[in-house]
């Protein structure tokens, strides 16, 4: 699941502990009936303790999903650092991200992502920070990987990072919209798209702004 990156709050160990516990609960139980009271009961704390550390439930959910995204990015970073990938390997890493999205334990988190996207379209003032991180943190991560691990130029890496993120988010949305019995078709579409994205990574093309149109 592609989600904003946030640093762990080392200055507040109790908040960090609650975040870890709540994240594990989210991964195991999903979000359908999540309330502060139910979560507080599961964690053995009072609801006002969660309110003190996280504020609103929406802010808590953002923090939990940020933690899941951190875990996902760290996994991809570790894999790339260990294997020294080349542009020819890009589709393997693309598919690894899709497989992570497809894990049943991530289904609830993926649904919440699009719920928050919809809410942010209605109220950008309330969810502006979420929108910024949901795009900027992942673009920065993908763009850096394209430069550092796949040898792409700075000018080319940003638009290609947007293309990669748009494709992955589209697959996420399609998997949520179709019947569960049809998700295999979406996964097969992702397999077809991987090699197409690899062509963007493997073939360095001048950015559109640099093309002579005269």
N, C-alpha and C positions, 0 to 999 in steps of 0.2 A: 504494500500500500504506500502511494507517494504522498508524503506529508511534511510540514515544516519542521526544521531543525531548531531545537532550543538547547541551550547548555543546562546541565544539571545545576541546581541551586545549592552549591556547597556551603553557602552561608546559612542555610536553614535545613539542618539535618532532618528535623521532624517532617517538614514538607517533602523532602526528598524521599523519606521512608514511606509516607502516605502515597506519594505518586507511584512508587514501585508497587506497593500493595494493590492500589486501585487499578493499575495497568494490568496486573495479573488477573484481577477479577474481571476486567473488561474483556481480556482475551479469552477467558474461560466461559463467560456468561453472555456476552453480547450487550446490546444497548436497549433492547425493546422496552424493558420495564425499569430502566435505571432511574432511581430517584436518590436524592441526598440521604433520605432516611434509610432506605434499603442498603445503600452502599456503606453508610456509617455503621449500621448493624453488622454487616459482614466484616468490616475492619475493626470492630470493637471500640468505636469512638462515638462521641455525640455529634449530631448533625452540625451544631454550631462550630465544632472543631474544623470540619471541612470548610465551612463558610469563612472561618478565620484565615485559613491557609490559602484558599483558592478563590474566594469571592463567589460569584454566581456559578451555577451548575455548568453553564456553557463554557466558562473559563476553565473549569476543572476538566471538562471533556477535551478542550483544546490542548491542555497540558498533557493529558493521557495519550492522545493521538500523536502529539509531538514526540513523546517518549517512544512510541512504536516506530515512528519514522526514523528517530535516531538509531534504533536497533537495526533497522533495515539498511540504512546508509552505512553503518559501521560494518555490517556483514559484506556489503558490496566493496567497500574500501579494503577490507582485509583480504577478500578474494583477489582483487586486482593487484594489491601489493605483493601477494604471494606468487602470482602467476605471470606477472609482467606481460599483460595482453598487448596484442598488436591490432591494427584496424580489422584484420581478417577475423579476429575473435569477437568482434562487437556483438554479433547476434547472440552469442552464448550468454553474454551479460544481460542483454535485453530480455532473453527468455528467462533468465534467473529472476529478474524483477517481476516478470509476469507470473512465474510460478509462485513467488511469495504473495502476490496479490491474490492468487487463486486459492491459497490455503483457507480451509473452512474457518479457522480461528480468526481470520482477518475480515470475514464477511460483515460482521456487525460494525467494525470500524470503517469499512468502505462505505456502508450505508450512511453512517454519521457524517462522513466527509461530504457527501453530496447534500445531506440535510443542511449542513452548515454553509455550503456554497449557496444553496437556495436562500437561506436566511440572510446571508451577506449581500445578495443582490437586492433584497428588500430594505436592508438597513446597513449601508456601508459604514456609517459612523460607529455603530456598535461592533461590527465585525471587520472593520478596516484592517486591524492588525493581523487577524487570521488570513484575510485575502492576500496581504502583502507577503506573509511568510509562506503561504501555500504555493505561491509562485516563485518568489525571489530566492528562498532557501534552496528549493529543488533546482532551479535554473543555475544557481551558483555551483551546486554540487555536480550537476551533469556537465556543465561547461568546463569546470576544472578538470573533471575526469577526461573529457575529450581532448583537452590540451596536454595534460600530464601523462596520460596512459595511451592515448591514441594518436598523438602527434599533430593535432589539428591547430591551425593558426587561430589567433585571438579573434580576428574579424569573422572567421567562419564558425567558430565554436558557439557563439551566442545564438544565431538563428537555428543552427542544427540542434542545440539544446532545447529550444522552444519546440522544434518539430518532434523530438523524442518525447518530451513531456506531454505534448498534445496527443500523440498516439497512445501513450500509456494511459492517460486519463480517459481517452475515448474507450479503450478496452475495459477499463474499470467500470465506466458508465454502462456500456453494453452488457457486461456481465450482470449488472444489477437489474437491467430492464427486461432481459429475456427470461423465459421460464428456465428453471434449473436444468431441465432435460435438454435445453438447447445451448447450454454454456459451452459444451464441447465445440460447437461451431465457432463461437467467439474465440476460444483458445486456438483453434486451427487458423483463424484469421490472424491471430497474433503471430503464429509461426510463419505465415506468409509475409507479414509486415517486417519481421526481423531482418531478413536479407535486404529488403528495400532500404531500410534505415542504414544498414551496413554500407550500402553504396554511397550514401551521403558522407559517411565517416571515412571511407577508404579513398574516395575521390575528392581531392581538394579542388574546390571551385571558387573563383573570385566572387566576393559579395556583390549583390545586385547594384549597390551604389558605385562600384568601381567599374561597371561594364560601360564601354563606350557605345553610346546610342546614336552617335552622329553617322 
